[in-house]
Amino acid sequence: MVTSSLALAGAAALVARPADAASTDVVVTEVYGGGGNSGAPYTNDFVELTNNSSAPVDVSGWSIQYASSTGSSWQVTKLTGTIAPGAAYLVQEGGGTNGQPMPTPNVTGTIPMSASSGKIALVTNQTALACGATCHADPAVKDYVGYGTATDSETAPAPGLSNTTSAARVDPKQDTDNNSADFAAGNPSPGTLTGGPAEPPVDAKIHDIQGAAHRSPLEGKKVANVTGVVTVKGSNGFWFQDPQPDADPATSEGLFVFTSSAPTVSVGDAVTVEGSVAEFRPGGSGGTTNLTTTELTNTKVTVTASGTGTAAVPAPTIVGPGGRVPPSTVIEDDASGDVETTSTAFDPATDGLDFWESLEGMWLGIDQPQVTGPTSSFRELSVVAAGAGVRTVRGGILLQKTDSNPERVLLDDVLTPIPDAKTGDKLAGVVTGVLDYSFGNFKLLPTTTPTVIDGGVTRETTKASSPVQLSVATFNVENLDPSDGDAKFDGLAQAVVHNLASPDILGLEEVQDDDGAVNSGTTSADKTLGLLAAAIVKAGGPQYAWRQIDPVNNAEGGEPGGNIRVAFLYRTDKPLKFVDRPGGGSTVATTIVTDAAGRPHLSSSPGRVDPANPAWAATRVPLAGEFKWHGQTVFVVVNHFSSKGGDNPLWGRFQPPVQVTAEKRHQQAAAVRGFVDQILAKDAGANVVVLGDLNDFDWSETADILVGSGKTALIDLPRTLPLPERYSYVFEGNSQILDQILISQNLRPASAYDVVHMNAEFPDQISDHDPQVVKLIPLPSWVR
């Protein structure tokens, strides 16, 4: 899979030859070379065959061969098996990371085909062709397809292609030995014979095509006399909208017309379109979990009246007060699996998934959208209309167990730049755009860059602890290693000193080894931690020491070669002591032992919690440390549980979303809870702090397991906050808790807890997580 063809030296001169007899049995029915590229619907290139005879054809000993558009060097994929009469036979070739997985192929090859131009030969042997650049008439060639700018083809080449289009035989049963006439560009459809004798098109309106459903009731049909006004032009198509809508708000009046290359229409043109109705499932993150978007392909577009630009475009449908108001809590409650097949109702008034689907492709407006999350690195910006809630104290919107905030929509930079904005900002005026869907989210695509109105949100700082208070913090430092440079270390140091007021103990997550992502076998992180400690001093802070245990090389997840781990920093200028006990190691479990007075201690400090437990496979093992504060023992466990990567998206095809990663976090929580139970079994009044990036919510089962029950239950400090303050992370505009601090019961009366909002709400982040700190007064176990 490559995006351009390569001319190879030594190409033979073209030789005029008579056309060969058309194949009467096996023919090439589809060719696709954009697999895995940006925007590709499938991860792999492919060639599809079919058998047009009345008897099975054994293709064992045959091959599919490929050469570049002007090349004479052929790559070979060997075929096996038999093709039944009328059956499709799928040959998977090279690919990439974008798109959904292919249907199960009959044969798998590795040829990287060009997305735009090339040559495919179906050959009755498995020896690479040696016929130069004019192979279509070679006696061993059963069928041949040159596409794009190919210098060899049957009569004339099939159309040029792209990352999103394949060349499919117009009629799978007909081979005229003219690639230009036999093939047309359209949506890739591996393993499905989509051509056939021409059907008379059905007259339809846009709302007929969209229907009150997630897939078109006319999918696969040819339609004609589809009228509307062009609202937006893209790079490979345009959106148009019917200015005379029906009375049903469940049926969208907007639709995308896929043209493959830049469209020739203008915004404001009145057009009539003829084409095929298709459902396109976007690739990228999510792949097969994405919803489809309805579009017209293989189109004929007629401009019936030249417009006057945006003045001729229908007025935008307003989303929010005074217009279409999104549902306030439910994304989807009618499906039990694939929403496209199991949903029992289409409810735009109550289900967010159905609400936005009913507006797919339409020209929309939101009056002064409110920003609920920062502009991401993908240039996406989450906004809501006025009236959405529950809102955070700083203008975000809170993710809750029974409220996933279907009011949210992402602005994306497909058509115009999206500005930097932070949580709490607003956008001026009515922001208009067309509604699309990709990467597991509905997207509003503005055509003019919005203007940001500053909401006044600034980075928070916490108060310094008093001399009797022990301040304990957690901070995910996002893949920190020496290659990040001074700016990253200095920024983190400023956060520790000024925003966190130099806490006494700092649990760190995402500390990488001394050469970061270089897969060298290095596991030490002393250089990484030393640079951070030095930067803190440079920023005016105190001297910190550190404790950590090197993991087994490449065994604990994260960036390959980075050897991500958790660690402790602690101040050396306070009445605080780290109790060092030798014996700890990457595979050695620390246990609870008692001294002569029956008081619990760690067998090794620092020590790892249950490292042999399968729950920690490809995940950071927790680190336990024993500290002394004014003579009182404090046990601290720093954690970084498995991420949510791989879970179904909130706005995806499968509802309710399946959290495939949750069970592993439950197992990890159980392991840490078991360790805490061992401490509290020895001393019910022990001072215990469990903290870190748990990658799960305050209301999750993971948190419930860690909390436990009865007299030894831990106090989950995020749960003690008012709802509008309960967040440490912002994902796709949803404010949520992922980082947590839990404390033992006897610490509660003296605790002061603060999530320090300084990262997650801002586009210029030093980390994607907000740190948090608790100020404690550890007491003797008998004072409860």
Salt bridges, closest charged atoms under 4 A:
ASP25 OD1 - LYS142 NZ 3.03
ASP143 OD2 - ARG169 NH2 2.95
ASP152 OD1 - HIS136 ND1 2.64
ASP175 OD1 - ARG169 NH1 3.36
ASP182 OD2 - ARG169 NH1 3.37
ASP208 OD1 - HIS207 NE2 3.90
GLU219 OE2 - ARG215 NH2 2.72
ASP246 OD2 - HIS207 ND1 3.96
GLU253 OE1 - HIS207 ND1 3.02
ASP338 OD2 - ARG653 NH2 2.94
GLU340 OE1 - ARG215 NH1 2.89
GLU340 OE2 - ARG281 NH1 3.05
GLU340 OE1 - ARG653 NE 3.74
ASP354 OD1 - HIS214 NE2 2.76
GLU357 OE1 - HIS214 ND1 3.32
GLU380 OE2 - LYS443 NZ 2.95
ASP412 OD2 - LYS443 NZ 3.04
ASP420 OD1 - ARG379 NH2 3.00
ASP425 OD1 - LYS422 NZ 3.02
ASP454 OD1 - LYS422 NZ 2.66
GLU460 OE2 - ARG394 NH1 3.69
ASP484 OD2 - LYS488 NZ 3.85
ASP490 OD2 - LYS538 NZ 3.24
ASP504 OD1 - LYS574 NZ 2.67
GLU510 OE2 - HIS640 NE2 3.98
ASP550 OD1 - ARG565 NH1 3.22
GLU556 OE1 - ARG608 NH2 2.86
ASP573 OD2 - ARG571 NH2 2.81
ASP580 OD1 - ARG547 NE 2.73
ASP595 OD2 - ARG599 NE 3.20
ASP595 OD2 - HIS601 NE2 3.01
GLU626 OE1 - ARG581 NH1 2.57
GLU626 OE2 - HIS601 ND1 2.76
GLU663 OE1 - HIS666 ND1 3.62
ASP677 OD1 - ARG673 NH2 2.64
ASP693 OD2 - HIS640 NE2 3.27
ASP693 OD2 - HIS769 NE2 3.60
ASP696 OD1 - LYS644 NZ 3.20
ASP696 OD2 - ARG665 NE 2.98
ASP698 OD2 - ARG726 NH1 3.39
GLU701 OE1 - HIS666 NE2 3.86
ASP704 OD1 - ARG719 NH2 2.57
ASP716 OD2 - ARG719 NE 3.43
ASP739 OD1 - HIS769 ND1 2.86
GLU761 OE1 - ARG394 NE 2.57
ASP764 OD1 - ARG459 NH2 3.13
ASP768 OD1 - HIS769 NE2 3.81
ASP770 OD2 - HIS757 ND1 2.98
